[in-house]
Amino acid sequence: MLVEKNTPLQDCNTFGIVASADTLVRIHSAADVQEFVASPHYRGRKVFVLGGGSNIVLTGDVMDAVVLKMEIAGIAAIAQTDSHWIVEAGAGVLWHDLVAWTVEHGYPGLENLALVPGTVGAAPVQNIGAYGVELQDRFYELDAVDLASGHSFTLDAAQCAFGYRDSVFKHVPASPVGTPVAKVQGMGLAGRAVITKVRFALPKHWKPELGYMDLQRKQADEGVEHPSAQQIFDWVVAIRRAKLPDPSVVGNAGSFFKNPTVTDDQCRDILAREPKIVHYAMPNGSIKLAAGWMIDACGWKGKTVGNAGVYEKQALVLVNRGTGENSVTGGEVMTLAGAIQTSVYERFGIRLEPEPVVL
C-alpha cells in the first residue's frame, strides 16, 4: 500500500479537470485494501474509489475523501463450464485492454464493448453497455473487500442487482456507516465496498450481436455474412473513433447523459409531437429514447459555455475546450449540463440524468 499526499488528479480524470487529492492510496491487491481499512489513514474518513477516472466530474479544488486508486493488474482464463469460459481480471485493468485480450485469445463475447473507457473494477458499478451488449450479459461474479470489516466477499449477478447503468454499488443502504457488509440492510453498497477482481462468463457457442444499425451498415459495406468476434471488435473500434473524441486528445467523460426510458403511451405522445425522435423498444416493454438526438434537436451540438462544450460529432458527449491550467472546471461542465437538461425538458418533457458521478 503506497500513500501519497496532495496528489494532482488532472491526469487521473479523463475530463482533465484540475484538482488534487488530500490523500491518495495506490491499491495493487485485495491485501492493500485490507491494510488500508486497518490503517490510521482511514479512521472513518470518506473514501472514493478511483479507476480510470472516465466517469467522474470533479467540482472542487481538493478532494477531502481518501482516494483509493485501483491498480490491481492481471487477466487470465481461470475455469470453464460446458457452455462458458470464465475469464478473470483485476480491478485496475483498463476495460478496453481486457476486451482486446479476450478477442485475441479466442474468448468472444465482449467485442461489442470495445473502447468503452474506464477500468474493469468500475464496469460492474455502472453496468456498462454498448452496441446491444451490457456487462450483466457476460458477468459471472466479483470479489470485493468490506470497508467496515476488511473481510473479502464474493457477489454473483443477482446480488449485484444490475439495472440500466445501475448496480448495488450505486445505492446507499439504510444501515449506518461502518456496518459490515454481511449485516447491511437494503440493496446498496455505495461507499461500503471496494471491487478487487471481476470474472466473466464468455459463451463457447458464441453468435454475433448485430442489433445496432451502425454494425449492420458495417456488415453490409464489407459484405460479411457471418462476422467473427475480431471483425466486430474492429468495427466497434472504428465506429467509436469516428463518433467519439479520444480523451487523451480532447478531455471528456464519454456519454454524459443516460438514454431515458418511457412507457409505450408516453412514447406515442412524444412521437405525435416529434415524429423523428430516435427510439428503441426494450425487452421489458419500455421504450428507450436517444438522448443525443434530443440534445441535437435542441441546438446544442457544437455549443460552448466557458471551457465546456458539446462535441460537434455527438451531442451526447460534453468536452473540455480548455488546456493545461486553463482547463475546464467542474462548475462549467455542470452549468452546461444543467442548461441542456432545461432545454430538453422544455421541449420534450423529459428529464435527462447524467451518467458521470459528480464530486
Secondary structure as a PSIPRED ss2 file (coil, helix, strand):
# PSIPRED VFORMAT (PSIPRED V4.0)

   1 M C   1.000  0.000  0.000
   2 L E   0.000  0.000  1.000
   3 V E   0.000  0.000  1.000
   4 E E   0.000  0.000  1.000
   5 K E   0.000  0.000  1.000
   6 N E   0.000  0.000  1.000
   7 T E   0.000  0.000  1.000
   8 P E   0.000  0.000  1.000
   9 L C   1.000  0.000  0.000
  10 Q H   0.000  1.000  0.000
  11 D H   0.000  1.000  0.000
  12 C H   0.000  1.000  0.000
  13 N C   1.000  0.000  0.000
  14 T C   1.000  0.000  0.000
  15 F C   1.000  0.000  0.000
  16 G C   1.000  0.000  0.000
  17 I C   1.000  0.000  0.000
  18 V C   1.000  0.000  0.000
  19 A C   1.000  0.000  0.000
  20 S E   0.000  0.000  1.000
  21 A E   0.000  0.000  1.000
  22 D E   0.000  0.000  1.000
  23 T E   0.000  0.000  1.000
  24 L E   0.000  0.000  1.000
  25 V E   0.000  0.000  1.000
  26 R E   0.000  0.000  1.000
  27 I E   0.000  0.000  1.000
  28 H C   1.000  0.000  0.000
  29 S C   1.000  0.000  0.000
  30 A H   0.000  1.000  0.000
  31 A H   0.000  1.000  0.000
  32 D H   0.000  1.000  0.000
  33 V H   0.000  1.000  0.000
  34 Q H   0.000  1.000  0.000
  35 E H   0.000  1.000  0.000
  36 F H   0.000  1.000  0.000
  37 V H   0.000  1.000  0.000
  38 A C   1.000  0.000  0.000
  39 S C   1.000  0.000  0.000
  40 P C   1.000  0.000  0.000
  41 H C   1.000  0.000  0.000
  42 Y C   1.000  0.000  0.000
  43 R C   1.000  0.000  0.000
  44 G C   1.000  0.000  0.000
  45 R C   1.000  0.000  0.000
  46 K C   1.000  0.000  0.000
  47 V E   0.000  0.000  1.000
  48 F E   0.000  0.000  1.000
  49 V E   0.000  0.000  1.000
  50 L E   0.000  0.000  1.000
  51 G C   1.000  0.000  0.000
  52 G C   1.000  0.000  0.000
  53 G C   1.000  0.000  0.000
  54 S C   1.000  0.000  0.000
  55 N C   1.000  0.000  0.000
  56 I E   0.000  0.000  1.000
  57 V E   0.000  0.000  1.000
  58 L C   1.000  0.000  0.000
  59 T C   1.000  0.000  0.000
  60 G C   1.000  0.000  0.000
  61 D C   1.000  0.000  0.000
  62 V E   0.000  0.000  1.000
  63 M E   0.000  0.000  1.000
  64 D E   0.000  0.000  1.000
  65 A E   0.000  0.000  1.000
  66 V E   0.000  0.000  1.000
  67 V E   0.000  0.000  1.000
  68 L E   0.000  0.000  1.000
  69 K E   0.000  0.000  1.000
  70 M E   0.000  0.000  1.000
  71 E C   1.000  0.000  0.000
  72 I C   1.000  0.000  0.000
  73 A C   1.000  0.000  0.000
  74 G C   1.000  0.000  0.000
  75 I E   0.000  0.000  1.000
  76 A E   0.000  0.000  1.000
  77 A E   0.000  0.000  1.000
  78 I E   0.000  0.000  1.000
  79 A E   0.000  0.000  1.000
  80 Q E   0.000  0.000  1.000
  81 T C   1.000  0.000  0.000
  82 D C   1.000  0.000  0.000
  83 S C   1.000  0.000  0.000
  84 H E   0.000  0.000  1.000
  85 W E   0.000  0.000  1.000
  86 I E   0.000  0.000  1.000
  87 V E   0.000  0.000  1.000
  88 E E   0.000  0.000  1.000
  89 A E   0.000  0.000  1.000
  90 G E   0.000  0.000  1.000
  91 A C   1.000  0.000  0.000
  92 G C   1.000  0.000  0.000
  93 V C   1.000  0.000  0.000
  94 L E   0.000  0.000  1.000
  95 W H   0.000  1.000  0.000
  96 H H   0.000  1.000  0.000
  97 D H   0.000  1.000  0.000
  98 L H   0.000  1.000  0.000
  99 V H   0.000  1.000  0.000
 100 A H   0.000  1.000  0.000
 101 W H   0.000  1.000  0.000
 102 T H   0.000  1.000  0.000
 103 V H   0.000  1.000  0.000
 104 E H   0.000  1.000  0.000
 105 H C   1.000  0.000  0.000
 106 G C   1.000  0.000  0.000
 107 Y C   1.000  0.000  0.000
 108 P C   1.000  0.000  0.000
 109 G C   1.000  0.000  0.000
 110 L C   1.000  0.000  0.000
 111 E H   0.000  1.000  0.000
 112 N H   0.000  1.000  0.000
 113 L H   0.000  1.000  0.000
 114 A C   1.000  0.000  0.000
 115 L C   1.000  0.000  0.000
 116 V C   1.000  0.000  0.000
 117 P C   1.000  0.000  0.000
 118 G C   1.000  0.000  0.000
 119 T E   0.000  0.000  1.000
 120 V C   1.000  0.000  0.000
 121 G C   1.000  0.000  0.000
 122 A C   1.000  0.000  0.000
 123 A H   0.000  1.000  0.000
 124 P H   0.000  1.000  0.000
 125 V H   0.000  1.000  0.000
 126 Q H   0.000  1.000  0.000
 127 N C   1.000  0.000  0.000
 128 I C   1.000  0.000  0.000
 129 G E   0.000  0.000  1.000
 130 A E   0.000  0.000  1.000
 131 Y C   1.000  0.000  0.000
 132 G C   1.000  0.000  0.000
 133 V E   0.000  0.000  1.000
 134 E E   0.000  0.000  1.000
 135 L H   0.000  1.000  0.000
 136 Q H   0.000  1.000  0.000
 137 D H   0.000  1.000  0.000
 138 R H   0.000  1.000  0.000
 139 F E   0.000  0.000  1.000
 140 Y E   0.000  0.000  1.000
 141 E E   0.000  0.000  1.000
 142 L E   0.000  0.000  1.000
 143 D E   0.000  0.000  1.000
 144 A E   0.000  0.000  1.000
 145 V E   0.000  0.000  1.000
 146 D E   0.000  0.000  1.000
 147 L C   1.000  0.000  0.000
 148 A C   1.000  0.000  0.000
 149 S C   1.000  0.000  0.000
 150 G C   1.000  0.000  0.000
 151 H C   1.000  0.000  0.000
 152 S E   0.000  0.000  1.000
 153 F E   0.000  0.000  1.000
 154 T E   0.000  0.000  1.000
 155 L E   0.000  0.000  1.000
 156 D E   0.000  0.000  1.000
 157 A H   0.000  1.000  0.000
 158 A H   0.000  1.000  0.000
 159 Q H   0.000  1.000  0.000
 160 C H   0.000  1.000  0.000
 161 A C   1.000  0.000  0.000
 162 F C   1.000  0.000  0.000
 163 G E   0.000  0.000  1.000
 164 Y C   1.000  0.000  0.000
 165 R C   1.000  0.000  0.000
 166 D E   0.000  0.000  1.000
 167 S C   1.000  0.000  0.000
 168 V H   0.000  1.000  0.000
 169 F H   0.000  1.000  0.000
 170 K H   0.000  1.000  0.000
 171 H C   1.000  0.000  0.000
 172 V C   1.000  0.000  0.000
 173 P C   1.000  0.000  0.000
 174 A C   1.000  0.000  0.000
 175 S C   1.000  0.000  0.000
 176 P C   1.000  0.000  0.000
 177 V C   1.000  0.000  0.000
 178 G C   1.000  0.000  0.000
 179 T C   1.000  0.000  0.000
 180 P C   1.000  0.000  0.000
 181 V H   0.000  1.000  0.000
 182 A H   0.000  1.000  0.000
 183 K H   0.000  1.000  0.000
 184 V C   1.000  0.000  0.000
 185 Q C   1.000  0.000  0.000
 186 G C   1.000  0.000  0.000
 187 M C   1.000  0.000  0.000
 188 G C   1.000  0.000  0.000
 189 L C   1.000  0.000  0.000
 190 A C   1.000  0.000  0.000
 191 G C   1.000  0.000  0.000
 192 R C   1.000  0.000  0.000
 193 A E   0.000  0.000  1.000
 194 V E   0.000  0.000  1.000
 195 I E   0.000  0.000  1.000
 196 T E   0.000  0.000  1.000
 197 K E   0.000  0.000  1.000
 198 V E   0.000  0.000  1.000
 199 R E   0.000  0.000  1.000
 200 F E   0.000  0.000  1.000
 201 A E   0.000  0.000  1.000
 202 L E   0.000  0.000  1.000
 203 P E   0.000  0.000  1.000
 204 K C   1.000  0.000  0.000
 205 H C   1.000  0.000  0.000
 206 W C   1.000  0.000  0.000
 207 K C   1.000  0.000  0.000
 208 P C   1.000  0.000  0.000
 209 E C   1.000  0.000  0.000
 210 L C   1.000  0.000  0.000
 211 G C   1.000  0.000  0.000
 212 Y C   1.000  0.000  0.000
 213 M H   0.000  1.000  0.000
 214 D H   0.000  1.000  0.000
 215 L H   0.000  1.000  0.000
 216 Q H   0.000  1.000  0.000
 217 R H   0.000  1.000  0.000
 218 K H   0.000  1.000  0.000
 219 Q H   0.000  1.000  0.000
 220 A H   0.000  1.000  0.000
 221 D H   0.000  1.000  0.000
 222 E H   0.000  1.000  0.000
 223 G C   1.000  0.000  0.000
 224 V C   1.000  0.000  0.000
 225 E C   1.000  0.000  0.000
 226 H C   1.000  0.000  0.000
 227 P C   1.000  0.000  0.000
 228 S C   1.000  0.000  0.000
 229 A H   0.000  1.000  0.000
 230 Q H   0.000  1.000  0.000
 231 Q H   0.000  1.000  0.000
 232 I H   0.000  1.000  0.000
 233 F H   0.000  1.000  0.000
 234 D H   0.000  1.000  0.000
 235 W H   0.000  1.000  0.000
 236 V H   0.000  1.000  0.000
 237 V H   0.000  1.000  0.000
 238 A H   0.000  1.000  0.000
 239 I H   0.000  1.000  0.000
 240 R H   0.000  1.000  0.000
 241 R H   0.000  1.000  0.000
 242 A H   0.000  1.000  0.000
 243 K H   0.000  1.000  0.000
 244 L C   1.000  0.000  0.000
 245 P C   1.000  0.000  0.000
 246 D C   1.000  0.000  0.000
 247 P C   1.000  0.000  0.000
 248 S C   1.000  0.000  0.000
 249 V C   1.000  0.000  0.000
 250 V C   1.000  0.000  0.000
 251 G C   1.000  0.000  0.000
 252 N E   0.000  0.000  1.000
 253 A E   0.000  0.000  1.000
 254 G E   0.000  0.000  1.000
 255 S E   0.000  0.000  1.000
 256 F C   1.000  0.000  0.000
 257 F E   0.000  0.000  1.000
 258 K C   1.000  0.000  0.000
 259 N C   1.000  0.000  0.000
 260 P C   1.000  0.000  0.000
 261 T E   0.000  0.000  1.000
 262 V E   0.000  0.000  1.000
 263 T C   1.000  0.000  0.000
 264 D H   0.000  1.000  0.000
 265 D H   0.000  1.000  0.000
 266 Q H   0.000  1.000  0.000
 267 C H   0.000  1.000  0.000
 268 R H   0.000  1.000  0.000
 269 D H   0.000  1.000  0.000
 270 I H   0.000  1.000  0.000
 271 L H   0.000  1.000  0.000
 272 A H   0.000  1.000  0.000
 273 R H   0.000  1.000  0.000
 274 E C   1.000  0.000  0.000
 275 P C   1.000  0.000  0.000
 276 K C   1.000  0.000  0.000
 277 I C   1.000  0.000  0.000
 278 V C   1.000  0.000  0.000
 279 H E   0.000  0.000  1.000
 280 Y E   0.000  0.000  1.000
 281 A E   0.000  0.000  1.000
 282 M C   1.000  0.000  0.000
 283 P C   1.000  0.000  0.000
 284 N C   1.000  0.000  0.000
 285 G C   1.000  0.000  0.000
 286 S C   1.000  0.000  0.000
 287 I E   0.000  0.000  1.000
 288 K E   0.000  0.000  1.000
 289 L E   0.000  0.000  1.000
 290 A C   1.000  0.000  0.000
 291 A H   0.000  1.000  0.000
 292 G H   0.000  1.000  0.000
 293 W H   0.000  1.000  0.000
 294 M H   0.000  1.000  0.000
 295 I H   0.000  1.000  0.000
 296 D H   0.000  1.000  0.000
 297 A H   0.000  1.000  0.000
 298 C C   1.000  0.000  0.000
 299 G C   1.000  0.000  0.000
 300 W C   1.000  0.000  0.000
 301 K C   1.000  0.000  0.000
 302 G C   1.000  0.000  0.000
 303 K C   1.000  0.000  0.000
 304 T E   0.000  0.000  1.000
 305 V E   0.000  0.000  1.000
 306 G C   1.000  0.000  0.000
 307 N C   1.000  0.000  0.000
 308 A E   0.000  0.000  1.000
 309 G E   0.000  0.000  1.000
 310 V E   0.000  0.000  1.000
 311 Y C   1.000  0.000  0.000
 312 E C   1.000  0.000  0.000
 313 K C   1.000  0.000  0.000
 314 Q C   1.000  0.000  0.000
 315 A C   1.000  0.000  0.000
 316 L C   1.000  0.000  0.000
 317 V E   0.000  0.000  1.000
 318 L E   0.000  0.000  1.000
 319 V E   0.000  0.000  1.000
 320 N E   0.000  0.000  1.000
 321 R C   1.000  0.000  0.000
 322 G C   1.000  0.000  0.000
 323 T C   1.000  0.000  0.000
 324 G H   0.000  1.000  0.000
 325 E H   0.000  1.000  0.000
 326 N H   0.000  1.000  0.000
 327 S C   1.000  0.000  0.000
 328 V C   1.000  0.000  0.000
 329 T C   1.000  0.000  0.000
 330 G H   0.000  1.000  0.000
 331 G H   0.000  1.000  0.000
 332 E H   0.000  1.000  0.000
 333 V H   0.000  1.000  0.000
 334 M H   0.000  1.000  0.000
 335 T H   0.000  1.000  0.000
 336 L H   0.000  1.000  0.000
 337 A H   0.000  1.000  0.000
 338 G H   0.000  1.000  0.000
 339 A H   0.000  1.000  0.000
 340 I H   0.000  1.000  0.000
 341 Q H   0.000  1.000  0.000
 342 T H   0.000  1.000  0.000
 343 S H   0.000  1.000  0.000
 344 V H   0.000  1.000  0.000
 345 Y H   0.000  1.000  0.000
 346 E H   0.000  1.000  0.000
 347 R H   0.000  1.000  0.000
 348 F H   0.000  1.000  0.000
 349 G C   1.000  0.000  0.000
 350 I C   1.000  0.000  0.000
 351 R C   1.000  0.000  0.000
 352 L C   1.000  0.000  0.000
 353 E C   1.000  0.000  0.000
 354 P E   0.000  0.000  1.000
 355 E C   1.000  0.000  0.000
 356 P C   1.000  0.000  0.000
 357 V E   0.000  0.000  1.000
 358 V E   0.000  0.000  1.000
 359 L C   1.000  0.000  0.000
